[in-house]
Amino acid sequence: MIKAYLLSAALFCTVFGAAIQKQQRVVVNDQYEFEWAIENDVITVSVTAATTGYAGFGIGPSGNMVNADLAVFGVLDGSGYLDDYYSEKNGAPSLDTELGGTSDWVLVEATEDETRTITTFSRKLVTSDAAFDQPILPGPTSVIWSLGTSDSLEYHGQSAGAVEVVFIEA
Ligand code: HEM
């Protein structure tokens, strides 16, 4: 697992509005980076992905798709989309709602140009969907990511991986 490289850390940033407690950015590689802010019990994440297809962001305790809590998002025909998935294994995930859970990640904004998609979304740190959402707790968290070549949720090939992130200091 790659150790996340924290590019910046700033208190009271204005990226997501006023009164943000903390905001940080992780550059995974030249294809994928994300930043986040936590305000009270809500985390807002913004992913910049080098694709005009789908991108995925998840909490994967094993560093892969086993028991992973996934958000899959992008822009299709000019409209942003985001869906809350869960995966028991390395393979096609299921929507939380198909499994009896709830959809908890909320799309804030999504834009794309010729080469990249920028998507912002938020969720409670600990949702009430305990079966299909991983809680975001103090200490190291394994974040997984993926990129698709289209907006169909298909196998990502080599365009997936994991980074360890501390969202909340222990
Ligand atoms: C239909 C959708 C998907 C399919 C069929 C699929 C399939 C697979 C398969 C077969 C593997 C094991 C082989 C390999 O490492 O490449 C794998 C690994 C992985 N997948 Fe997926 N996946 C899907 C979507 C996603 C999404 C949405 C994410 C992240 C948000 C994701 C993250 C990962 C990660 C992090 C690994 C481990 C990669 C590594 O060990 O380097 N996958 N996936």
Residues whose N, C-alpha, C, O or C-beta is under 5 A from the ligand:
A	BS01	HEM	G56 F57 G58 G63 N64 M65 L70 A71 N90 G91 A92 P93 I144 W145 S146 L153 E154 Y155 G157 A160 G161 A162
